[in-house]
Amino acid sequence: MALITQIPLIKKMELVNRLPFFKTLTLAERQMVVESFSELHLFKQGKMVFRQNEHDNHLYIVLSGELVLFKQQHKPSLVHIEPGDFVGEGSFVETHTRSINAQAHSETIVLAISHTAMQKLPYAIRDKIKDRIILGMSQRIEKLGAVIDNLQGP
């Protein structure tokens, strides 16, 4: 993992502005999140973002590239996380250990927001981010329901 510090603000904003996760935030709110309350990290292909049972309270929003989530190293991945999607919400919200592994499937840039930084954000921004997390979790539950239906058959 490499902390990205030398990328100009305009480039960071370009990455953030094209993702649906941030569409409810104003331009000024997006800039506040990017400049003051988050970090950009680059993960080379195959590098771990986090491991199961680690203590890490960051929410990771994929800006480019792709992550895979899995329980065991040499078993099939459970899900792919693409640009605009996020991972780590369980530990971010409840500050417990990670329940899964996340690995870069390709070179990946993520925006990481810590639980502590989230608490320092203005309420309006915090509520918008929480709403996006809730919406994303709801969409995941819907997708999982469809997968379960397909496994059960007619």
N, C-alpha and C positions, 0 to 999 in steps of 0.2 A: 504494500500500500504506500502510495506517495501522496502527501498533502500537496495540493496544487495551490501555490501562492503567487506565481508569476503571471497568471492569466489576467488580462485586462478586464475591468468591470463590464465593459460593453460585450465582451465575449461570454462572460458568465450570464449576463442578462439575456443574450441570444439563446443560450441553452435552456434557460428557465422559461422564457416567454413562449416557446413553442410547445410546451407540455400542458395538457389539460389539468394536471394537478394544481397548477397555479392560476387557472383562468379566472377564479373568483377574486383574486387579489388585484388591487390596483397596481399600476406600474411602480408607484412610490412604495407600496407595501412589499412588492417583490424585491425591490432594491434593498429595503431594510433587512429582509430575511437573508438575502445573499451577502450583503456587506457586514452585518453585525451579528447575526445569529446562527450562522451555519459555516460549514467547511466543505470544500470540494476535495474529493479523493479520487485518485486514479488507481485502478486495480488491473494489473496485467492478467492476461488469460491464465486461468488455473489458480490464481491467488485467492485465498480465503478472505471474505469480507468479515465474517464472524463464524464461530464454531458453536456447536451445541453445548449447552451448559455454561457458556461464558457469561460473565456479568458485563453487559454493555447496554446502555440505555439510549442508544441512538436510533432514530428513524432514518432509513436510507432511501432516498428517492433517486431512481436511475435516470440520469440525464442522457447518457449515450451508452451503447453496448448492451450487454445482457448478463444477468445473473441466473444461476440455477440453485434451487433449493433441494436438499436431500438429507436423509437421515443417516445413511451409512455410505462410506466412500465408494465402494465398488457396486453399489446397487443403482437402479435407474433413478434419475432425478424426478422429483415430485412435481415441480412447476418451474417455469421460466419467467423471470421478471424482466420486462422490457422497458424502454424509455417511457417515462410518465408513471410507471408503477412504483410501488414502494414496498419495503420489507422491513421487518423489525418492529412493527407496531405493538406487538404483545409486550415485549420488554420495555419499549418506549413508554407505554401507557401505565403498565403495572410495575415497572422496574424489577422484574424477576429475571432469572437466567434464560438464555436462549433455548428454544425448544427444537431448533433445527440448524443445519449448516447452510451457509450461503457462500457461493464461490463464483468468481467471474468466469463466464462461459466464453467471453471475448474480452478484449480490452474495454474497460468500463469506467465511466466517470459517474460518481454518485455525489449527491448533495446530502451531507449528514447534519442532522439537527439533534442536539442532545436534549434530554428531558429538562435539564436545568435551563438551557437556552430558551426552550419553549415557554417555560414559566415566566421568563423575562420579557417575552413579546407583548406588545399591547393587546388588550382583550379582543379587539376586532379582528386582528390578524390570527390570533390563537384560535378563535372560534371558527374562522374560515378554514384553517388547517385541520382542525378537529372534524369539521363537516366533511372534508375531502377524505379523511381517514375512515370515517363512518361509511361514506358512500363506497369507497374502495373495498372495505370489508364486506359490505352487503353484496357487492358484485361478485366477490370471491365465493361467498356462501351460495349464491345462485349458480355459479359455474360448478361448484362441487356437487350441488344437488343434481345437476344435469349429468355429471360423471357417474354419480351413484345410480341414477335412473338407467343409464346405459349399461352399467355393470349388471344390474338386476334383470335387464331384458324385459320383454313384453309380458 
